[in-house]
């Protein structure tokens, strides 16, 4: 009995290690305003993003305060197969789709009512300490958006 419990724990740890190695974005990330750029803006006042393993993909939960002072938050689970996945809590997007480029880089598309509103590139630094999200698309006003959002691992 004890041997099987040890084997089970070791198997769980090995699986977790493989998932973490295969997806450098797993973890909790805090928005870094000093390293971020928003066009047209305004920038976030704060934001925390939690990325967890979920099957062969991820579960993402984001909470923060927008530039206008309103609170925002959303969540979703997604694979890396390029298929649309529903987003809960966001007035700006209702689906996301991701493709894995390598262990540290992902590309994604966000849509609202079936229309692409942004394309993103998510890159985690080789040392795993920072993550940069580069987003290009349009906002609710129809304006072109080009943002670079920096995060620090917590």
Secondary structure in CASP SS format (residue, H / E / C, confidence):
PFRMAT SS
TARGET T0000
AUTHOR 0000-0000-0000
METHOD secondary structure of the structure
MODEL  1
X C 1.00
X H 1.00
X H 1.00
X H 1.00
X H 1.00
X H 1.00
X H 1.00
X H 1.00
X H 1.00
X H 1.00
X H 1.00
X H 1.00
X H 1.00
X H 1.00
X H 1.00
X H 1.00
X H 1.00
X H 1.00
X H 1.00
X H 1.00
X H 1.00
X H 1.00
X C 1.00
X C 1.00
X C 1.00
X C 1.00
X E 1.00
X E 1.00
X E 1.00
X E 1.00
X E 1.00
X C 1.00
X H 1.00
X H 1.00
X H 1.00
X C 1.00
X E 1.00
X C 1.00
X C 1.00
X C 1.00
X C 1.00
X C 1.00
X C 1.00
X C 1.00
X C 1.00
X E 1.00
X E 1.00
X E 1.00
X E 1.00
X E 1.00
X E 1.00
X E 1.00
X E 1.00
X E 1.00
X C 1.00
X C 1.00
X E 1.00
X E 1.00
X E 1.00
X E 1.00
X E 1.00
X E 1.00
X E 1.00
X E 1.00
X E 1.00
X C 1.00
X C 1.00
X C 1.00
X C 1.00
X C 1.00
X E 1.00
X E 1.00
X E 1.00
X E 1.00
X E 1.00
X E 1.00
X E 1.00
X E 1.00
X C 1.00
X C 1.00
X E 1.00
X C 1.00
X C 1.00
X C 1.00
X E 1.00
X E 1.00
X E 1.00
X E 1.00
X C 1.00
X C 1.00
X C 1.00
X C 1.00
X C 1.00
X C 1.00
X E 1.00
X E 1.00
X E 1.00
X E 1.00
X E 1.00
X E 1.00
X E 1.00
X E 1.00
X C 1.00
X C 1.00
X E 1.00
X E 1.00
X E 1.00
X E 1.00
X E 1.00
X E 1.00
X E 1.00
X E 1.00
X C 1.00
X C 1.00
X E 1.00
X E 1.00
X E 1.00
X E 1.00
X E 1.00
X E 1.00
X E 1.00
X E 1.00
X E 1.00
X E 1.00
X C 1.00
X C 1.00
X C 1.00
X C 1.00
X C 1.00
X E 1.00
X E 1.00
X E 1.00
X E 1.00
X E 1.00
X E 1.00
X E 1.00
X E 1.00
X E 1.00
X C 1.00
X C 1.00
X C 1.00
X C 1.00
X C 1.00
X E 1.00
X E 1.00
X E 1.00
X E 1.00
X E 1.00
X E 1.00
X E 1.00
X E 1.00
X E 1.00
X E 1.00
X C 1.00
END
